[in-house]
Amino acid sequence: MSYLPSIALAVLGLGVLGVLAVRMARGLRRFRSTLSMVVTNTNDRTGLIRARAAGVRVAIDQRRRKPANQ
């Protein structure tokens, strides 16, 4: 009978550990979702910046070239 409190405490500890694991899994899922949105947004903005930089390079190259008919 002296082992009964130990078993009850172990079961209670495992229950608390299970609840904490479920809550942490939910938090990690939300974090992963947020991280995915941030990465997508950052990649979109990076692509726009690269496209603008390429457009500026093309415009600069066009201005540097001498016209063929002059």
Backbone as numpy.savetxt, mean C-alpha at the origin, in Angstrom:
# Nx Ny Nz CAx CAy CAz Cx Cy Cz
-8.28 -32.27 41.12 -9.07 -31.07 41.12 -8.23 -29.80 41.12
-6.98 -29.88 41.52 -6.16 -28.68 41.56 -5.73 -28.24 40.17
-5.89 -29.12 39.20 -5.52 -28.75 37.83 -6.64 -28.01 37.11
-7.83 -27.98 37.64 -8.97 -27.33 37.01 -8.78 -25.82 36.81
-8.27 -25.08 37.80 -8.03 -23.65 37.55 -6.97 -23.40 36.46
-5.98 -24.27 36.37 -4.95 -24.12 35.33 -5.55 -24.32 33.94
-6.41 -25.33 33.81 -7.05 -25.58 32.51 -7.98 -24.43 32.15
-8.73 -23.95 33.13 -9.64 -22.83 32.87 -8.86 -21.59 32.45
-7.75 -21.33 33.11 -6.91 -20.17 32.76 -6.31 -20.33 31.37
-5.89 -21.54 31.02 -5.33 -21.79 29.69 -6.40 -21.60 28.61
-7.61 -22.09 28.86 -8.70 -21.92 27.89 -9.05 -20.44 27.74
-9.10 -19.72 28.86 -9.37 -18.29 28.80 -8.28 -17.54 28.04
-7.03 -17.92 28.29 -5.91 -17.29 27.57 -5.97 -17.55 26.08
-6.30 -18.79 25.69 -6.43 -19.10 24.27 -7.59 -18.35 23.63
-8.67 -18.18 24.38 -9.81 -17.41 23.87 -9.43 -15.96 23.63
-8.73 -15.36 24.59 -8.28 -13.98 24.43 -7.31 -13.87 23.25
-6.41 -14.84 23.13 -5.46 -14.84 22.01 -6.19 -14.94 20.67
-7.24 -15.76 20.61 -8.03 -15.89 19.38 -8.72 -14.59 19.03
-9.31 -13.93 20.02 -9.99 -12.65 19.77 -8.99 -11.61 19.28
-7.83 -11.55 19.90 -6.81 -10.59 19.47 -6.31 -10.90 18.07
-6.17 -12.17 17.74 -5.71 -12.55 16.39 -6.72 -12.13 15.33
-8.01 -12.31 15.63 -9.05 -11.92 14.67 -9.05 -10.41 14.49
-8.95 -9.68 15.58 -8.94 -8.21 15.47 -7.72 -7.73 14.70
-6.56 -8.36 14.94 -5.35 -7.96 14.24 -5.46 -8.28 12.75
-6.07 -9.41 12.42 -6.25 -9.78 11.01 -7.13 -8.75 10.30
-8.19 -8.29 10.97 -9.04 -7.26 10.37 -8.27 -5.97 10.16
-7.49 -5.59 11.16 -6.68 -4.37 11.04 -5.67 -4.48 9.91
-5.03 -5.64 9.79 -4.07 -5.83 8.71 -4.75 -5.82 7.35
-5.96 -6.34 7.27 -6.69 -6.31 6.00 -6.99 -4.88 5.59
-7.42 -4.08 6.55 -7.68 -2.65 6.26 -6.39 -1.95 5.85
-5.30 -2.25 6.56 -4.02 -1.63 6.24 -3.57 -2.01 4.84
-3.73 -3.29 4.48 -3.34 -3.74 3.14 -4.18 -3.05 2.07
-5.45 -2.89 2.33 -6.33 -2.22 1.38 -5.92 -0.76 1.21
-5.65 -0.09 2.32 -5.22 1.31 2.25 -3.88 1.42 1.54
-2.96 0.52 1.85 -1.65 0.54 1.20 -1.79 0.35 -0.31
-2.68 -0.55 -0.71 -2.90 -0.78 -2.14 -3.43 0.48 -2.83
-4.37 1.18 -2.17 -4.90 2.41 -2.76 -3.81 3.48 -2.86
-2.97 3.58 -1.85 -1.90 4.58 -1.87 -0.90 4.27 -2.98
-0.53 3.00 -3.12 0.42 2.62 -4.16 -0.16 2.89 -5.55
-1.43 2.57 -5.74 -2.08 2.83 -7.03 -2.11 4.32 -7.34
-2.47 5.12 -6.36 -2.53 6.57 -6.55 -1.14 7.12 -6.85
-0.14 6.65 -6.12 1.23 7.12 -6.34 1.72 6.74 -7.73
1.43 5.51 -8.16 1.85 5.09 -9.50 1.15 5.91 -10.58
-0.12 6.23 -10.37 -0.83 7.06 -11.34 -0.20 8.44 -11.45
0.09 9.03 -10.30 0.70 10.37 -10.31 2.11 10.33 -10.91
2.85 9.27 -10.61 4.20 9.13 -11.17 4.12 9.02 -12.69
3.14 8.27 -13.18 2.97 8.13 -14.63 2.65 9.47 -15.28
1.81 10.26 -14.63 1.48 11.58 -15.18 2.72 12.48 -15.21
3.51 12.42 -14.16 4.74 13.24 -14.12 5.70 12.80 -15.21
5.83 11.48 -15.41 6.71 10.99 -16.47 6.22 11.43 -17.85
4.91 11.38 -18.06 4.36 11.81 -19.34 4.60 13.30 -19.57
4.43 14.09 -18.54 4.69 15.53 -18.68 6.15 15.80 -18.96
7.03 15.08 -18.28 8.47 15.26 -18.50 8.83 14.87 -19.94
8.23 13.79 -20.44 8.49 13.38 -21.81 7.98 14.45 -22.78
6.83 15.02 -22.50 6.31 16.09 -23.36 7.21 17.31 -23.35
7.76 17.64 -22.20 8.69 18.79 -22.12 9.95 18.47 -22.91
10.45 17.24 -22.80 11.66 16.87 -23.57 11.41 16.97 -25.07
10.25 16.52 -25.51 9.91 16.59 -26.94 9.83 18.05 -27.38
9.20 18.89 -26.58 9.08 20.30 -26.93 10.45 20.97 -26.98
11.31 20.63 -26.05 12.67 21.22 -26.05 13.43 20.75 -27.28
13.33 19.47 -27.61 14.02 18.95 -28.81 13.49 19.63 -30.08
12.20 19.88 -30.15 11.64 20.54 -31.32 12.13 21.98 -31.43
12.29 22.64 -30.32 12.77 24.02 -30.36 14.25 24.09 -30.72
15.02 23.09 -30.35 16.47 23.09 -30.62 16.77 22.80 -32.08
15.92 21.98 -32.71 16.17 21.64 -34.12 16.04 22.86 -35.00
16.93 22.94 -35.96 16.84 24.03 -36.92 15.87 23.64 -38.02
15.06 24.55 -38.45 14.12 24.25 -39.54 14.88 23.81 -40.80
14.34 22.86 -41.53 15.01 22.31 -42.70 14.97 23.27 -43.89
14.01 24.19 -43.94 13.87 25.06 -45.09 14.60 26.38 -44.93
15.37 26.58 -43.87 16.06 27.86 -43.72 17.53 27.73 -43.84
